[in-house]
Amino acid sequence: MYRSVRRDAKAIGLGLPSVENEIRNLERVPKKSKSVRKRLERLYEAKKHLINSPEDSKSLVEQLREINR
């Protein structure tokens, strides 16, 4: 679980334009492996959080960075 939280925080930390760009690139892959599907799932969630609550997302990323130091 800890690993996925870190990955989610990294995805949110990329910012909305980078997340959308990466989603577009990964959606072009014709046959998606399990890792690509999971990455897309994580990016969709990050995009949702960045659009719905950008202040909370930024705060979460900052808190996780402090914890990981």
Steps between C-alpha positions, in 0.01 A plus 500: 500500500778745586651452156175584322452814712845618399423430136168684522673798657759500223226489238318792663829686536552495123227757449194491278664564159758225552237256625277565199795462261606171655140371487485581128829322435404188695154479341669462160657170604297236314554208736532619857687296756390487861753767600374739232138444607592569863696812400202628301271430795733697729523788251120518460466527878772766516327699225168475684656626823689780326183625333261460795723623782832649391573659839448173685715315248785745543473477878503119487812492283679741734406292806624180338826665401555605860429149624741343249794723595 
